[in-house]
Amino acid sequence: MNLVAKEYVACHSRGDGILILSEFAGAARELTEGAAGESLRSRGGRRQIDRALAMSPEERRTRMLALARKVAAHDVRWWTSQFLELLQ
């Protein structure tokens, strides 16, 4: 889990910005609407950054709003219930 990525999304819940994650970030599997790719130090990572910068404002907004909904829905109560369900 990568809380910094989720904090970024929570702070940009009106749809401004774009989240770029390395495939190795813990949150990359959950926050799939972000621009995830290879390690950001690789050529593929640089392509992801270029792609994010070239994205239309509408696509960025759509992605960020989807991320914000996901982060809001997966709050501490959700995570606790998931954990307790696994224990049973």
C-alpha positions as CSV (number, residue, x, y, z in Angstrom):
1,M,0.0,0.0,0.0
2,N,1.3,3.5,-0.8
3,L,-0.5,6.1,1.3
4,V,1.4,9.0,-0.4
5,A,-0.3,8.2,-3.7
6,K,-3.7,8.1,-2.0
7,E,-3.0,11.3,-0.1
8,Y,-2.2,13.0,-3.5
9,V,-5.5,11.7,-4.9
10,A,-7.4,12.9,-1.9
11,C,-5.9,16.4,-2.2
12,H,-6.9,16.5,-5.9
13,S,-10.4,15.2,-5.6
14,R,-11.8,17.9,-7.8
15,G,-10.0,16.3,-10.8
16,D,-7.0,18.4,-11.2
17,G,-3.6,16.8,-11.6
18,I,-2.6,13.2,-12.7
19,L,-1.1,10.4,-10.7
20,I,1.9,8.6,-12.2
21,L,3.0,5.4,-10.5
22,S,5.8,3.0,-11.0
23,E,4.6,-0.6,-11.6
24,F,6.6,-1.3,-8.4
25,A,4.5,1.0,-6.2
26,G,2.3,-0.8,-3.8
27,A,-0.7,1.3,-4.8
28,A,-0.3,0.6,-8.6
29,R,-2.5,-2.5,-8.5
30,E,-5.3,-0.6,-6.8
31,L,-5.1,2.8,-8.3
32,T,-5.3,1.6,-11.9
33,E,-6.7,4.8,-13.3
34,G,-3.4,6.5,-12.7
35,A,-0.7,6.5,-15.4
36,A,1.2,3.4,-14.2
37,G,4.1,1.9,-16.1
38,E,7.6,0.6,-15.8
39,S,10.1,2.0,-13.3
40,L,10.0,5.8,-13.7
41,R,13.8,5.6,-14.2
42,S,13.5,3.5,-17.3
43,R,12.6,4.5,-20.9
44,G,9.1,3.1,-20.4
45,G,8.7,5.3,-17.3
46,R,9.7,8.4,-19.3
47,R,7.1,7.5,-21.9
48,Q,4.5,7.3,-19.2
49,I,5.4,10.8,-18.0
50,D,5.3,12.1,-21.6
51,R,1.9,10.4,-22.1
52,A,0.5,12.0,-18.9
53,L,1.8,15.4,-20.0
54,A,0.1,15.1,-23.4
55,M,-3.2,13.9,-22.0
56,S,-6.2,16.1,-22.6
57,P,-7.5,17.9,-19.6
58,E,-10.8,15.9,-19.9
59,E,-8.9,12.5,-19.7
60,R,-6.9,13.7,-16.7
61,R,-10.0,14.9,-15.0
62,T,-11.9,11.6,-15.7
63,R,-9.0,9.6,-14.4
64,M,-8.5,11.7,-11.2
65,L,-12.3,11.7,-10.4
66,A,-12.3,7.9,-10.8
67,L,-9.3,7.6,-8.5
68,A,-10.9,10.0,-6.0
69,R,-14.1,7.9,-5.9
70,K,-12.0,4.7,-5.3
71,V,-9.9,6.3,-2.5
72,A,-13.0,7.7,-0.8
73,A,-14.8,4.3,-1.0
74,H,-11.8,2.3,0.3
75,D,-11.5,4.0,3.6
76,V,-10.4,2.6,6.9
77,R,-13.7,0.9,7.5
78,W,-13.5,-0.8,4.2
79,W,-10.0,-2.0,4.8
80,T,-10.9,-3.2,8.3
81,S,-13.9,-5.2,7.0
82,Q,-11.7,-6.7,4.3
83,F,-9.1,-7.7,6.8
84,L,-11.6,-9.2,9.3
85,E,-13.3,-11.1,6.5
86,L,-10.0,-12.7,5.5
87,L,-9.4,-13.7,9.1
88,Q,-12.7,-15.6,9.2
